[in-house]
Amino acid sequence: MNDKIAIIGGGNLGSAIAEGLINSKFCKPQHIIITKRNIGTLRNLEERGVMISDNNMDAAKDAKWIILAVKPFQVKDILQQLKDKLDPLQQQIISVMTGVWIKDLQEILGNEFTFFRAMPNTAIAIQQSITCICSANANNEQSKFVDDLFSNLGKVVFIEEKLMDAATVLGACGTAYAMRYIRANIQGGIEIGFDAATASLIAAQTVKGAADLLLVKHTHPEQEIDKVTTPKGCTIAGLNEMEHQGFSSSLIKGVITSYKKIVNDM
């Protein structure tokens, strides 16, 4: 058995992982198999060399790494179907499902398997995800493989599992928060004179540049804000108006509300 990867669940995230693995050249397309009930939506991946299937058991049986990318309510039935076909000495499990804890997987498959729980976001398709990872029963070699896999798809941070729900909100839900900010910026740009396409380009690149400043220079956001806020200037006037309207507090409340939703519903 080689390092063949089976992605069980070819929805948005599963497909994005496959696409990112291909684009990063982490592994050969033919070493990836991805499943979905309706495989018609996976034809674009098949055209790039990825194997596709509507049979989870066939996909998992020869894979060394099994990535579970199904909806949380589906996992119990799927793992019970796969249970007798999996070998804890030969196969490792990576879950990218929101709200499914390692202990939940152990209750179905047993404690003998090596489990990783990873929370990427959809930017994984362009190798720009932030992926938070925790594990159980993993040795150094296995941890390095998972680190290398997701490092090829963006940034990686290993955390305690108790922080995984919080990581989901900050890293995965955070994509939507950032998109909503960019959308509002575009709308403001249109109102002050730009066409939609130009406003979108300026807004998106500005956010990307701001994020890269923090990642490359390791500075605090307030340090970068100070560099563009001059006395009596337009930047500080705009920032103060946003704060008067509850910009920071509403964002913080949104993050906390999303977190409570995960904790209370799962």
TORKEBA-298859 format. One record per atom (N, C-alpha, C): residue number from 1; residue in one letter; x, y, z. Coordinates in nm, 3 decimals. Example, Ala and Ser with C-alpha at 12.3 -4.5 7.8 and 13.67 -1.06 7.14 Angstrom:
<rs>
seq,type,u,v,w
1,A,1.319,-0.569,0.780
1,A,1.230,-0.450,0.780
1,A,1.320,-0.330,0.780
2,S,1.285,-0.225,0.708
2,S,1.367,-0.106,0.714
2,S,1.290,0.003,0.787
</rs>
This chain:
<rs>
seq,type,u,v,w
1,M,0.085,-0.119,0.000
1,M,0.000,0.000,0.000
1,M,0.088,0.124,0.000
2,N,0.062,0.218,-0.094
2,N,0.142,0.340,-0.103
2,N,0.071,0.454,-0.030
3,D,0.109,0.577,-0.062
3,D,0.049,0.692,0.003
3,D,-0.075,0.741,-0.072
4,K,-0.150,0.649,-0.126
4,K,-0.273,0.684,-0.196
4,K,-0.370,0.750,-0.098
5,I,-0.438,0.855,-0.146
5,I,-0.529,0.933,-0.063
5,I,-0.671,0.915,-0.114
6,A,-0.760,0.875,-0.024
6,A,-0.902,0.865,-0.057
6,A,-0.975,0.979,0.013
7,I,-1.044,1.060,-0.065
7,I,-1.125,1.169,-0.009
7,I,-1.270,1.123,-0.014
8,I,-1.325,1.094,0.103
8,I,-1.463,1.047,0.111
8,I,-1.553,1.169,0.127
9,G,-1.616,1.206,0.018
9,G,-1.700,1.325,0.016
9,G,-1.647,1.429,-0.080
10,G,-1.708,1.436,-0.197
10,G,-1.660,1.527,-0.302
10,G,-1.741,1.655,-0.311
11,G,-1.782,1.709,-0.195
11,G,-1.851,1.838,-0.193
11,G,-1.752,1.952,-0.211
12,N,-1.791,2.070,-0.164
12,N,-1.706,2.188,-0.185
12,N,-1.568,2.172,-0.123
13,L,-1.563,2.127,0.004
13,L,-1.434,2.116,0.072
13,L,-1.352,1.999,0.019
14,G,-1.415,1.883,0.003
14,G,-1.343,1.767,-0.049
14,G,-1.284,1.793,-0.186
15,S,-1.362,1.856,-0.272
15,S,-1.314,1.889,-0.407
15,S,-1.202,1.992,-0.401
16,A,-1.215,2.089,-0.309
16,A,-1.112,2.191,-0.295
16,A,-0.980,2.129,-0.249
17,I,-0.987,2.031,-0.159
17,I,-0.866,1.963,-0.114
17,I,-0.801,1.890,-0.231
18,A,-0.880,1.818,-0.308
18,A,-0.825,1.746,-0.425
18,A,-0.761,1.843,-0.523
19,E,-0.830,1.953,-0.549
19,E,-0.778,2.052,-0.642
19,E,-0.647,2.112,-0.591
20,G,-0.642,2.141,-0.462
20,G,-0.521,2.197,-0.404
20,G,-0.404,2.101,-0.407
21,L,-0.430,1.973,-0.381
21,L,-0.324,1.872,-0.386
21,L,-0.267,1.858,-0.526
22,I,-0.353,1.869,-0.625
22,I,-0.306,1.862,-0.764
22,I,-0.224,1.985,-0.799
23,N,-0.279,2.101,-0.769
23,N,-0.212,2.227,-0.805
23,N,-0.077,2.241,-0.737
24,S,-0.066,2.192,-0.614
24,S,0.060,2.203,-0.539
24,S,0.160,2.096,-0.577
25,K,0.113,1.996,-0.654
25,K,0.196,1.882,-0.694
25,K,0.246,1.802,-0.573
26,F,0.168,1.804,-0.465
26,F,0.202,1.725,-0.347
26,F,0.203,1.576,-0.380
27,C,0.109,1.535,-0.463
27,C,0.106,1.395,-0.506
27,C,0.052,1.390,-0.649
28,K,0.069,1.276,-0.713
28,K,0.020,1.259,-0.848
28,K,-0.133,1.248,-0.846
29,P,-0.199,1.305,-0.946
29,P,-0.346,1.298,-0.949
29,P,-0.400,1.156,-0.939
30,Q,-0.329,1.061,-1.000
30,Q,-0.376,0.922,-1.000
30,Q,-0.363,0.855,-0.862
31,H,-0.298,0.923,-0.769
31,H,-0.288,0.872,-0.632
31,H,-0.400,0.927,-0.544
32,I,-0.492,1.000,-0.603
32,I,-0.607,1.055,-0.531
32,I,-0.734,0.992,-0.586
33,I,-0.821,0.949,-0.497
33,I,-0.954,0.906,-0.538
33,I,-1.054,0.981,-0.451
34,I,-1.159,1.030,-0.514
34,I,-1.259,1.109,-0.443
34,I,-1.398,1.054,-0.474
35,T,-1.484,1.054,-0.374
35,T,-1.615,0.992,-0.390
35,T,-1.727,1.094,-0.376
36,K,-1.836,1.063,-0.445
36,K,-1.959,1.142,-0.433
36,K,-2.071,1.060,-0.495
37,R,-2.189,1.075,-0.439
37,R,-2.303,1.000,-0.492
37,R,-2.328,1.037,-0.637
38,N,-2.322,1.165,-0.667
38,N,-2.337,1.212,-0.805
38,N,-2.199,1.247,-0.859
39,I,-2.134,1.152,-0.924
39,I,-1.997,1.174,-0.967
39,I,-1.987,1.267,-1.088
40,G,-2.101,1.301,-1.144
40,G,-2.099,1.391,-1.259
40,G,-2.034,1.525,-1.228
41,T,-2.048,1.570,-1.104
41,T,-1.990,1.699,-1.066
41,T,-1.839,1.690,-1.043
42,L,-1.784,1.569,-1.050
42,L,-1.640,1.550,-1.030
42,L,-1.564,1.529,-1.160
43,R,-1.632,1.545,-1.273
43,R,-1.569,1.516,-1.401
43,R,-1.448,1.605,-1.428
44,N,-1.452,1.729,-1.378
44,N,-1.337,1.817,-1.400
44,N,-1.212,1.764,-1.331
45,L,-1.229,1.701,-1.215
45,L,-1.114,1.640,-1.147
45,L,-1.069,1.513,-1.219
46,E,-1.165,1.437,-1.269
46,E,-1.131,1.317,-1.346
46,E,-1.049,1.353,-1.469
47,E,-1.084,1.463,-1.533
47,E,-1.011,1.506,-1.652
47,E,-0.866,1.543,-1.620
48,R,-0.840,1.575,-1.495
48,R,-0.705,1.611,-1.453
48,R,-0.628,1.489,-1.399
49,G,-0.691,1.371,-1.403
49,G,-0.622,1.249,-1.364
49,G,-0.664,1.189,-1.233
50,V,-0.751,1.257,-1.158
50,V,-0.799,1.205,-1.030
50,V,-0.899,1.094,-1.055
51,M,-0.894,0.988,-0.976
51,M,-0.993,0.883,-0.984
51,M,-1.118,0.925,-0.910
52,I,-1.233,0.897,-0.966
52,I,-1.359,0.932,-0.901
52,I,-1.443,0.805,-0.885
53,S,-1.530,0.806,-0.784
53,S,-1.611,0.687,-0.755
53,S,-1.735,0.727,-0.677
54,D,-1.838,0.644,-0.689
54,D,-1.956,0.662,-0.605
54,D,-1.964,0.553,-0.498
55,N,-1.853,0.480,-0.481
55,N,-1.847,0.370,-0.385
55,N,-1.738,0.396,-0.281
56,N,-1.779,0.430,-0.160
56,N,-1.682,0.464,-0.055
56,N,-1.592,0.347,-0.018
57,M,-1.648,0.227,-0.015
57,M,-1.569,0.109,0.024
57,M,-1.460,0.080,-0.077
58,D,-1.493,0.088,-0.205
58,D,-1.392,0.066,-0.309
58,D,-1.282,0.171,-0.302
59,A,-1.321,0.294,-0.272
59,A,-1.224,0.403,-0.267
59,A,-1.130,0.388,-0.149
60,A,-1.181,0.345,-0.035
60,A,-1.103,0.342,0.089
60,A,-1.012,0.220,0.102
61,K,-1.050,0.111,0.039
61,K,-0.981,-0.015,0.069
61,K,-0.832,-0.015,0.036
62,D,-0.789,0.058,-0.067
62,D,-0.648,0.057,-0.105
62,D,-0.576,0.186,-0.070
63,A,-0.642,0.274,0.005
63,A,-0.582,0.403,0.038
63,A,-0.512,0.397,0.174
64,K,-0.397,0.460,0.182
64,K,-0.326,0.467,0.309
64,K,-0.382,0.580,0.396
65,W,-0.422,0.688,0.331
65,W,-0.478,0.804,0.401
65,W,-0.621,0.825,0.358
66,I,-0.711,0.832,0.455
66,I,-0.853,0.848,0.426
66,I,-0.899,0.981,0.485
67,I,-0.938,1.073,0.397
67,I,-0.985,1.204,0.439
67,I,-1.137,1.204,0.440
68,L,-1.196,1.225,0.557
68,L,-1.341,1.226,0.571
68,L,-1.390,1.369,0.555
69,A,-1.459,1.395,0.442
69,A,-1.507,1.529,0.411
69,A,-1.657,1.529,0.387
70,V,-1.726,1.443,0.460
70,V,-1.871,1.434,0.445
70,V,-1.939,1.523,0.549
71,K,-2.070,1.535,0.538
71,K,-2.145,1.611,0.638
71,K,-2.144,1.535,0.770
72,P,-2.136,1.605,0.883
72,P,-2.126,1.538,1.013
72,P,-2.233,1.433,1.039
73,F,-2.356,1.458,0.995
73,F,-2.462,1.361,1.022
73,F,-2.448,1.234,0.940
74,Q,-2.362,1.235,0.839
74,Q,-2.342,1.118,0.754
74,Q,-2.232,1.025,0.803
75,V,-2.146,1.076,0.890
75,V,-2.021,1.005,0.918
75,V,-2.044,0.870,0.986
76,K,-2.141,0.862,1.076
76,K,-2.161,0.737,1.148
76,K,-2.197,0.624,1.053
77,D,-2.292,0.646,0.965
77,D,-2.332,0.542,0.870
77,D,-2.218,0.505,0.777
78,I,-2.144,0.605,0.731
78,I,-2.035,0.579,0.637
78,I,-1.923,0.498,0.703
79,L,-1.884,0.536,0.824
79,L,-1.777,0.463,0.892
79,L,-1.819,0.322,0.932
80,Q,-1.944,0.303,0.965
80,Q,-1.991,0.168,0.996
80,Q,-1.985,0.079,0.873
81,Q,-2.008,0.137,0.756
81,Q,-1.994,0.062,0.631
81,Q,-1.849,0.028,0.602
82,L,-1.759,0.120,0.637
82,L,-1.617,0.102,0.605
82,L,-1.542,0.021,0.710
83,K,-1.598,0.011,0.829
83,K,-1.526,-0.039,0.946
83,K,-1.453,-0.170,0.921
84,D,-1.519,-0.267,0.863
84,D,-1.459,-0.399,0.844
84,D,-1.357,-0.401,0.730
85,K,-1.352,-0.294,0.652
85,K,-1.260,-0.289,0.538
85,K,-1.131,-0.215,0.570
86,L,-1.126,-0.151,0.688
86,L,-1.012,-0.068,0.723
86,L,-0.915,-0.141,0.815
87,D,-0.787,-0.109,0.800
87,D,-0.680,-0.172,0.878
87,D,-0.607,-0.065,0.958
88,P,-0.617,-0.066,1.091
88,P,-0.553,0.039,1.172
88,P,-0.401,0.039,1.163
89,L,-0.342,-0.072,1.118
89,L,-0.197,-0.078,1.105
89,L,-0.148,-0.020,0.973
90,Q,-0.239,-0.008,0.878
90,Q,-0.201,0.035,0.744
90,Q,-0.264,0.167,0.700
91,Q,-0.371,0.207,0.767
91,Q,-0.447,0.323,0.720
91,Q,-0.468,0.426,0.832
92,Q,-0.460,0.551,0.793
92,Q,-0.479,0.661,0.887
92,Q,-0.600,0.746,0.845
93,I,-0.666,0.804,0.943
93,I,-0.788,0.879,0.918
93,I,-0.764,1.028,0.943
94,I,-0.807,1.110,0.847
94,I,-0.805,1.255,0.863
94,I,-0.948,1.305,0.848
95,S,-0.999,1.367,0.951
95,S,-1.135,1.423,0.945
95,S,-1.127,1.574,0.926
96,V,-1.205,1.625,0.831
96,V,-1.216,1.770,0.811
96,V,-1.360,1.815,0.836
97,M,-1.430,1.740,0.920
97,M,-1.571,1.767,0.948
97,M,-1.587,1.859,1.068
98,T,-1.672,1.955,1.055
98,T,-1.699,2.048,1.165
98,T,-1.775,1.979,1.277
99,G,-1.728,1.997,1.400
99,G,-1.802,1.951,1.517
99,G,-1.791,1.803,1.548
100,V,-1.717,1.726,1.469
100,V,-1.699,1.583,1.495
100,V,-1.564,1.565,1.565
101,W,-1.569,1.520,1.690
101,W,-1.448,1.506,1.770
101,W,-1.381,1.371,1.745
102,I,-1.255,1.363,1.778
102,I,-1.182,1.238,1.760
102,I,-1.247,1.126,1.840
103,K,-1.295,1.156,1.959
103,K,-1.360,1.053,2.040
103,K,-1.485,0.998,1.970
104,D,-1.552,1.081,1.890
104,D,-1.669,1.035,1.814
104,D,-1.627,0.932,1.709
105,L,-1.514,0.955,1.647
105,L,-1.462,0.860,1.548
105,L,-1.413,0.733,1.616
106,Q,-1.351,0.748,1.732
106,Q,-1.302,0.631,1.806
106,Q,-1.416,0.542,1.852
107,E,-1.528,0.601,1.886
107,E,-1.644,0.522,1.929
107,E,-1.695,0.432,1.817
108,I,-1.672,0.472,1.694
108,I,-1.719,0.393,1.579
108,I,-1.611,0.295,1.532
109,L,-1.488,0.343,1.518
109,L,-1.381,0.262,1.460
109,L,-1.292,0.195,1.564
110,G,-1.294,0.242,1.687
110,G,-1.205,0.190,1.789
110,G,-1.085,0.279,1.810
111,N,-1.007,0.248,1.911
111,N,-0.895,0.334,1.951
111,N,-0.763,0.298,1.882
112,E,-0.764,0.195,1.798
112,E,-0.639,0.149,1.738
112,E,-0.591,0.238,1.625
113,F,-0.681,0.311,1.562
113,F,-0.645,0.392,1.446
113,F,-0.570,0.518,1.486
114,T,-0.490,0.567,1.392
114,T,-0.433,0.701,1.403
114,T,-0.534,0.799,1.345
115,F,-0.571,0.897,1.425
115,F,-0.669,0.997,1.382
115,F,-0.607,1.135,1.379
116,F,-0.639,1.209,1.274
116,F,-0.610,1.351,1.266
116,F,-0.741,1.425,1.245
117,R,-0.754,1.536,1.312
117,R,-0.868,1.624,1.288
117,R,-0.812,1.754,1.234
118,A,-0.855,1.793,1.115
118,A,-0.802,1.912,1.050
118,A,-0.916,2.005,1.010
119,M,-0.895,2.133,1.027
119,M,-0.995,2.231,0.986
119,M,-0.932,2.332,0.890
120,P,-0.942,2.306,0.760
120,P,-0.896,2.402,0.661
120,P,-1.011,2.495,0.622
121,N,-0.988,2.582,0.526
121,N,-1.098,2.656,0.467
121,N,-1.093,2.643,0.315
122,T,-1.189,2.701,0.245
122,T,-1.201,2.676,0.102
122,T,-1.088,2.736,0.020
123,A,-1.007,2.823,0.079
123,A,-0.890,2.876,0.008
123,A,-0.784,2.767,-0.012
124,I,-0.811,2.649,0.039
124,I,-0.720,2.536,0.018
124,I,-0.707,2.503,-0.130
125,A,-0.809,2.537,-0.208
125,A,-0.806,2.509,-0.352
125,A,-0.697,2.589,-0.424
126,I,-0.656,2.702,-0.365
126,I,-0.551,2.783,-0.426
126,I,-0.427,2.789,-0.336
127,Q,-0.415,2.690,-0.248
127,Q,-0.300,2.677,-0.158
127,Q,-0.284,2.798,-0.065
128,Q,-0.397,2.852,-0.020
128,Q,-0.392,2.968,0.070
128,Q,-0.477,2.947,0.195
129,S,-0.499,2.823,0.234
129,S,-0.579,2.795,0.353
129,S,-0.498,2.818,0.480
130,I,-0.569,2.834,0.590
130,I,-0.510,2.814,0.722
130,I,-0.574,2.686,0.776
131,T,-0.493,2.589,0.809
131,T,-0.545,2.460,0.855
131,T,-0.498,2.434,0.997
132,C,-0.595,2.418,1.087
132,C,-0.565,2.384,1.227
132,C,-0.578,2.233,1.245
133,I,-0.483,2.172,1.313
133,I,-0.474,2.026,1.320
133,I,-0.451,1.979,1.463
134,C,-0.518,1.869,1.499
134,C,-0.487,1.797,1.622
134,C,-0.488,1.647,1.589
135,S,-0.443,1.563,1.681
135,S,-0.430,1.422,1.646
135,S,-0.441,1.332,1.768
136,A,-0.454,1.202,1.741
136,A,-0.452,1.099,1.845
136,A,-0.379,0.977,1.789
137,N,-0.288,0.922,1.868
137,N,-0.211,0.801,1.833
137,N,-0.115,0.823,1.716
138,A,-0.080,0.946,1.687
138,A,0.005,0.974,1.572
138,A,0.152,0.973,1.611
139,N,0.236,0.912,1.526
139,N,0.380,0.918,1.548
139,N,0.438,1.036,1.469
140,N,0.566,1.058,1.483
140,N,0.630,1.174,1.420
140,N,0.621,1.169,1.268
141,E,0.638,1.050,1.212
141,E,0.634,1.036,1.067
141,E,0.494,1.068,1.013
142,Q,0.393,1.018,1.080
142,Q,0.256,1.045,1.037
142,Q,0.222,1.194,1.051
143,S,0.264,1.253,1.162
143,S,0.237,1.395,1.183
143,S,0.308,1.480,1.079
144,K,0.430,1.441,1.042
144,K,0.503,1.515,0.940
144,K,0.433,1.506,0.805
145,F,0.379,1.388,0.772
145,F,0.309,1.373,0.645
145,F,0.189,1.466,0.639
146,V,0.110,1.469,0.747
146,V,-0.009,1.555,0.749
146,V,0.031,1.702,0.748
147,D,0.137,1.735,0.821
147,D,0.189,1.872,0.819
147,D,0.230,1.911,0.678
148,D,0.306,1.824,0.611
148,D,0.350,1.852,0.474
148,D,0.232,1.864,0.380
149,L,0.134,1.775,0.395
149,L,0.016,1.777,0.308
149,L,-0.053,1.913,0.314
150,F,-0.087,1.956,0.435
150,F,-0.162,2.080,0.448
150,F,-0.074,2.204,0.433
151,S,0.057,2.191,0.459
151,S,0.148,2.303,0.436
151,S,0.160,2.335,0.288
152,N,0.140,2.235,0.204
152,N,0.138,2.258,0.060
152,N,0.011,2.329,0.016
153,L,-0.084,2.339,0.107
153,L,-0.213,2.399,0.075
153,L,-0.235,2.529,0.152
154,G,-0.131,2.581,0.215
154,G,-0.143,2.704,0.291
154,G,-0.061,2.699,0.419
155,K,-0.107,2.768,0.520
155,K,-0.041,2.769,0.651
155,K,-0.102,2.662,0.741
156,V,-0.021,2.612,0.836
156,V,-0.063,2.506,0.927
156,V,-0.031,2.546,1.070
157,V,-0.123,2.515,1.160
157,V,-0.095,2.531,1.303
157,V,-0.153,2.410,1.377
158,F,-0.073,2.348,1.463
158,F,-0.119,2.238,1.546
158,F,-0.172,2.295,1.678
159,I,-0.292,2.253,1.716
159,I,-0.358,2.307,1.835
159,I,-0.414,2.191,1.918
160,E,-0.459,2.224,2.039
160,E,-0.531,2.125,2.119
160,E,-0.673,2.110,2.063
161,E,-0.727,1.990,2.076
161,E,-0.858,1.967,2.017
161,E,-0.966,2.054,2.080
162,K,-0.950,2.092,2.205
162,K,-1.052,2.174,2.271
162,K,-1.068,2.310,2.203
163,L,-0.969,2.350,2.122
163,L,-0.976,2.477,2.050
163,L,-1.027,2.461,1.907
164,M,-1.062,2.339,1.866
164,M,-1.097,2.316,1.727
164,M,-1.226,2.387,1.685
165,D,-1.326,2.391,1.773
165,D,-1.448,2.464,1.738
165,D,-1.418,2.612,1.720
166,A,-1.334,2.666,1.807
166,A,-1.295,2.807,1.793
166,A,-1.216,2.829,1.664
167,A,-1.133,2.732,1.627
167,A,-1.056,2.743,1.503
167,A,-1.149,2.741,1.382
168,T,-1.256,2.664,1.391
168,T,-1.354,2.659,1.283
168,T,-1.413,2.797,1.258
169,V,-1.447,2.866,1.366
169,V,-1.506,2.999,1.353
169,V,-1.406,3.098,1.297
170,L,-1.286,3.100,1.355
170,L,-1.187,3.200,1.317
170,L,-1.130,3.175,1.177
171,G,-1.107,3.048,1.144
171,G,-1.041,3.017,1.018
171,G,-1.134,2.983,0.903
172,A,-1.244,2.914,0.930
172,A,-1.334,2.872,0.823
172,A,-1.449,2.971,0.805
173,C,-1.523,2.998,0.913
173,C,-1.626,3.101,0.907
173,C,-1.563,3.236,0.872
174,G,-1.440,3.255,0.916
174,G,-1.370,3.381,0.892
174,G,-1.359,3.417,0.746
175,T,-1.356,3.317,0.658
175,T,-1.354,3.344,0.514
175,T,-1.479,3.422,0.474
176,A,-1.593,3.380,0.525
176,A,-1.719,3.450,0.493
176,A,-1.720,3.590,0.553
177,Y,-1.666,3.605,0.675
177,Y,-1.660,3.738,0.736
177,Y,-1.576,3.832,0.649
178,A,-1.461,3.783,0.604
178,A,-1.373,3.865,0.521
178,A,-1.440,3.900,0.388
179,M,-1.510,3.804,0.330
179,M,-1.580,3.829,0.204
179,M,-1.689,3.934,0.222
180,R,-1.758,3.930,0.335
180,R,-1.863,4.029,0.358
180,R,-1.802,4.169,0.373
181,Y,-1.686,4.178,0.439
181,Y,-1.618,4.307,0.449
181,Y,-1.580,4.358,0.310
182,I,-1.521,4.268,0.229
182,I,-1.480,4.308,0.094
182,I,-1.601,4.353,0.013
183,R,-1.712,4.279,0.025
183,R,-1.833,4.315,-0.047
183,R,-1.882,4.454,-0.007
184,A,-1.881,4.483,0.122
184,A,-1.923,4.615,0.168
184,A,-1.828,4.724,0.115
185,N,-1.699,4.693,0.112
185,N,-1.601,4.788,0.060
185,N,-1.627,4.817,-0.087
186,I,-1.661,4.711,-0.161
186,I,-1.693,4.729,-0.304
186,I,-1.814,4.819,-0.320
187,Q,-1.917,4.795,-0.239
187,Q,-2.037,4.878,-0.248
187,Q,-2.006,5.024,-0.219
188,G,-1.921,5.046,-0.117
188,G,-1.879,5.182,-0.088
188,G,-1.800,5.242,-0.202
189,G,-1.714,5.161,-0.264
189,G,-1.635,5.208,-0.377
189,G,-1.721,5.249,-0.495
190,I,-1.826,5.172,-0.520
190,I,-1.918,5.206,-0.629
190,I,-1.987,5.339,-0.600
191,E,-2.025,5.360,-0.473
191,E,-2.095,5.482,-0.438
191,E,-2.007,5.605,-0.455
192,I,-1.875,5.590,-0.440
192,I,-1.788,5.706,-0.455
192,I,-1.727,5.716,-0.595
193,G,-1.775,5.630,-0.688
193,G,-1.741,5.655,-0.827
193,G,-1.681,5.544,-0.910
194,F,-1.641,5.432,-0.850
194,F,-1.580,5.325,-0.927
194,F,-1.685,5.233,-0.988
195,D,-1.650,5.172,-1.100
195,D,-1.735,5.064,-1.150
195,D,-1.710,4.940,-1.065
196,A,-1.800,4.841,-1.072
196,A,-1.796,4.726,-0.982
196,A,-1.667,4.646,-0.997
197,A,-1.623,4.625,-1.120
197,A,-1.503,4.543,-1.142
197,A,-1.379,4.608,-1.083
198,T,-1.365,4.738,-1.104
198,T,-1.248,4.809,-1.051
198,T,-1.252,4.815,-0.899
199,A,-1.370,4.841,-0.844
199,A,-1.384,4.844,-0.698
199,A,-1.351,4.709,-0.637
200,S,-1.393,4.601,-0.704
200,S,-1.365,4.467,-0.655
200,S,-1.215,4.439,-0.654
201,L,-1.146,4.477,-0.762
201,L,-1.002,4.456,-0.770
201,L,-0.930,4.532,-0.660
202,I,-0.964,4.660,-0.643
202,I,-0.897,4.742,-0.543
202,I,-0.923,4.689,-0.402
203,A,-1.048,4.654,-0.374
203,A,-1.084,4.607,-0.240
203,A,-1.015,4.474,-0.208
204,A,-1.019,4.379,-0.302
204,A,-0.962,4.247,-0.277
204,A,-0.811,4.254,-0.261
205,Q,-0.744,4.328,-0.350
205,Q,-0.598,4.337,-0.341
205,Q,-0.554,4.412,-0.215
206,T,-0.632,4.511,-0.174
206,T,-0.599,4.585,-0.053
206,T,-0.605,4.494,0.070
207,V,-0.709,4.410,0.077
207,V,-0.720,4.316,0.188
207,V,-0.608,4.214,0.184
208,K,-0.577,4.164,0.066
208,K,-0.467,4.069,0.052
208,K,-0.335,4.131,0.097
209,G,-0.311,4.254,0.055
209,G,-0.188,4.322,0.095
209,G,-0.181,4.345,0.244
210,A,-0.294,4.383,0.304
210,A,-0.297,4.405,0.449
210,A,-0.266,4.277,0.524
211,A,-0.325,4.166,0.480
211,A,-0.298,4.038,0.545
211,A,-0.152,3.996,0.529
212,D,-0.097,4.017,0.409
212,D,0.043,3.980,0.385
212,D,0.138,4.063,0.471
213,L,0.103,4.190,0.497
213,L,0.187,4.270,0.585
213,L,0.202,4.205,0.722
214,L,0.091,4.154,0.776
214,L,0.095,4.091,0.908
214,L,0.171,3.959,0.902
215,L,0.150,3.881,0.796
215,L,0.213,3.750,0.785
215,L,0.363,3.760,0.759
216,V,0.402,3.859,0.680
216,V,0.543,3.871,0.643
216,V,0.623,3.948,0.749
217,K,0.564,4.056,0.799
217,K,0.638,4.142,0.892
217,K,0.613,4.106,1.039
218,H,0.511,4.021,1.064
218,H,0.478,3.978,1.201
218,H,0.449,4.097,1.292
219,T,0.383,4.196,1.237
219,T,0.346,4.313,1.316
219,T,0.204,4.299,1.369
220,H,0.167,4.389,1.460
220,H,0.030,4.393,1.512
220,H,-0.053,4.482,1.421
221,P,-0.181,4.449,1.401
221,P,-0.265,4.533,1.314
221,P,-0.261,4.681,1.349
222,E,-0.258,4.714,1.477
222,E,-0.259,4.855,1.516
222,E,-0.133,4.928,1.470
223,Q,-0.020,4.855,1.461
223,Q,0.102,4.918,1.410
223,Q,0.085,4.960,1.265
224,E,0.021,4.874,1.186
224,E,-0.001,4.905,1.045
224,E,-0.108,5.013,1.029
225,I,-0.208,5.012,1.117
225,I,-0.311,5.117,1.113
225,I,-0.247,5.252,1.141
226,D,-0.156,5.259,1.239
226,D,-0.092,5.386,1.274
226,D,-0.016,5.446,1.155
227,K,0.034,5.360,1.067
227,K,0.112,5.409,0.953
227,K,0.027,5.481,0.849
228,V,-0.103,5.457,0.849
228,V,-0.189,5.520,0.747
228,V,-0.292,5.614,0.808
229,T,-0.280,5.641,0.938
229,T,-0.372,5.736,1.001
229,T,-0.294,5.861,1.041
230,T,-0.313,5.967,0.967
230,T,-0.247,6.094,0.996
230,T,-0.343,6.187,1.072
231,P,-0.288,6.281,1.147
231,P,-0.374,6.374,1.223
231,P,-0.475,6.446,1.133
232,K,-0.599,6.444,1.172
232,K,-0.709,6.508,1.100
232,K,-0.728,6.450,0.960
233,G,-0.677,6.328,0.936
233,G,-0.683,6.269,0.803
233,G,-0.813,6.196,0.775
234,C,-0.827,6.152,0.650
234,C,-0.950,6.084,0.608
234,C,-0.958,5.942,0.663
235,T,-0.843,5.876,0.686
235,T,-0.845,5.738,0.735
235,T,-0.901,5.732,0.877
236,I,-0.850,5.816,0.965
236,I,-0.897,5.812,1.103
236,I,-1.043,5.856,1.112
237,A,-1.083,5.948,1.025
237,A,-1.223,5.991,1.024
237,A,-1.314,5.874,0.987
238,G,-1.274,5.798,0.886
238,G,-1.353,5.682,0.846
238,G,-1.354,5.573,0.950
239,L,-1.237,5.545,1.010
239,L,-1.228,5.442,1.114
239,L,-1.316,5.478,1.234
240,N,-1.309,5.603,1.276
240,N,-1.388,5.645,1.392
240,N,-1.538,5.633,1.364
241,E,-1.579,5.667,1.242
241,E,-1.721,5.652,1.209
241,E,-1.763,5.505,1.211
242,M,-1.678,5.419,1.159
242,M,-1.708,5.275,1.163
242,M,-1.721,5.226,1.307
243,E,-1.632,5.270,1.394
243,E,-1.639,5.229,1.533
243,E,-1.764,5.283,1.601
244,H,-1.802,5.409,1.569
244,H,-1.925,5.465,1.624
244,H,-2.046,5.381,1.583
245,Q,-2.038,5.321,1.465
245,Q,-2.148,5.237,1.415
245,Q,-2.136,5.092,1.462
246,G,-2.035,5.062,1.541
246,G,-2.023,4.928,1.600
246,G,-1.946,4.828,1.518
247,F,-1.851,4.875,1.435
247,F,-1.779,4.786,1.345
247,F,-1.709,4.673,1.420
248,S,-1.618,4.707,1.512
248,S,-1.541,4.603,1.582
248,S,-1.630,4.520,1.673
249,S,-1.718,4.586,1.746
249,S,-1.802,4.512,1.841
249,S,-1.897,4.416,1.768
250,S,-1.950,4.456,1.652
250,S,-2.039,4.366,1.579
250,S,-1.964,4.246,1.523
251,L,-1.840,4.267,1.480
251,L,-1.759,4.156,1.431
251,L,-1.727,4.058,1.543
252,I,-1.688,4.112,1.658
252,I,-1.659,4.027,1.773
252,I,-1.784,3.948,1.814
253,K,-1.898,4.015,1.817
253,K,-2.023,3.948,1.851
253,K,-2.057,3.839,1.750
254,G,-2.028,3.864,1.622
254,G,-2.052,3.764,1.520
254,G,-1.967,3.640,1.539
255,V,-1.839,3.660,1.571
255,V,-1.749,3.548,1.597
255,V,-1.800,3.465,1.715
256,I,-1.838,3.532,1.823
256,I,-1.886,3.462,1.942
256,I,-2.017,3.391,1.915
257,T,-2.107,3.453,1.836
257,T,-2.234,3.390,1.802
257,T,-2.213,3.264,1.720
258,S,-2.121,3.269,1.624
258,S,-2.091,3.150,1.544
258,S,-2.034,3.039,1.632
259,Y,-1.947,3.076,1.726
259,Y,-1.888,2.977,1.816
259,Y,-1.996,2.911,1.902
260,K,-2.085,2.991,1.958
260,K,-2.191,2.936,2.041
260,K,-2.282,2.843,1.960
261,K,-2.303,2.877,1.833
261,K,-2.386,2.793,1.746
261,K,-2.324,2.655,1.729
262,I,-2.193,2.650,1.707
262,I,-2.125,2.521,1.693
262,I,-2.133,2.441,1.824
263,V,-2.098,2.507,1.934
263,V,-2.093,2.438,2.063
263,V,-2.230,2.386,2.105
264,N,-2.333,2.464,2.081
264,N,-2.467,2.427,2.127
264,N,-2.537,2.327,2.035
265,D,-2.499,2.326,1.908
265,D,-2.569,2.240,1.812
265,D,-2.504,2.105,1.794
266,M,-2.376,2.094,1.828
266,M,-2.304,1.969,1.801
266,M,-2.305,1.878,1.924
</rs>
